[in-house]
Amino acid sequence: MNEQAAQPDSSGGCPTAIGMVRGEVSGLDAPRHALEVERHATRLGYRYLYTVRPPRDALDPIAYALGIAAGLDAVAVVVYDLAQVDNQPELVCDDFDLETVCPPETWARAAQPAPIESGAA
């Protein structure tokens, strides 16, 4: 796992991740892919939050999933393979780490989260 992913989430626990499985990409393998995504995230040490299955009629299914990831303060998105993100990991890596099950790869986020400032202004 990369160092950024190894950082705990803001609650002090394990880093958090969501999975994304696109039915139009996985087809009949979608249930198996969802299970493997969750298992892979857990093996990597993430606290797995949710599997996003964007609606087939979503105009931008990747943005749909990233919006949910942002809302849940996830640090990583886990997918079965790069086909789930249209073979463009950079679509995810602007704000999240991307993990793939097949092949097992990590793409680190490009932007680092802003540090939380402490003290009174």
Residue pairs with C-beta under 8 A, 6 or more apart in sequence:
1 44
1 45
1 106
2 97
2 106
2 108
4 75
4 97
4 108
4 109
4 112
5 15
5 44
5 45
5 46
5 75
5 76
5 97
5 99
5 106
5 108
6 15
6 45
7 15
7 75
8 14
8 15
9 15
9 16
9 47
9 73
9 75
10 73
10 116
13 47
14 45
14 46
14 47
15 45
15 46
15 47
15 75
15 76
16 46
16 47
16 48
16 49
16 72
16 73
16 74
16 75
16 76
17 41
17 44
17 46
17 47
17 48
17 49
17 74
17 75
17 76
17 77
17 78
17 99
18 48
18 49
18 50
18 51
18 52
18 65
18 68
18 69
18 72
18 74
18 76
18 77
18 78
19 34
19 37
19 38
19 41
19 48
19 50
19 51
19 52
19 77
19 78
19 79
20 37
20 51
20 52
20 53
20 54
20 62
20 65
20 77
20 78
20 79
20 84
20 85
21 30
21 33
21 34
21 37
21 51
21 52
21 53
21 79
21 80
21 84
22 53
22 54
22 61
22 84
23 30
23 53
23 56
24 56
25 83
25 84
26 33
26 80
26 84
30 53
33 80
33 101
34 51
34 53
36 80
36 101
36 102
37 51
37 78
37 79
37 80
37 101
38 48
38 51
38 78
40 78
40 99
40 101
40 104
41 48
41 76
41 78
41 99
42 48
44 78
44 99
46 75
46 76
46 78
48 78
49 72
49 74
50 68
50 72
52 64
52 65
52 68
52 69
54 61
54 62
54 64
54 65
55 61
55 64
58 64
62 85
62 86
62 91
62 92
65 77
66 77
66 91
66 92
66 95
66 96
69 77
69 95
69 96
70 95
74 96
75 96
75 97
75 109
76 96
76 97
76 98
76 99
77 92
77 96
77 97
77 98
77 99
78 98
78 99
78 100
78 101
79 85
79 98
79 99
79 100
79 101
80 100
80 101
80 102
81 100
81 101
81 102
81 103
82 88
82 89
82 100
85 91
85 92
85 98
89 98
89 107
90 110
92 98
92 107
93 107
93 108
93 109
93 110
94 109
94 110
94 111
95 109
95 111
96 109
97 106
97 107
97 108
97 109
98 106
98 107
99 105
99 106
99 107
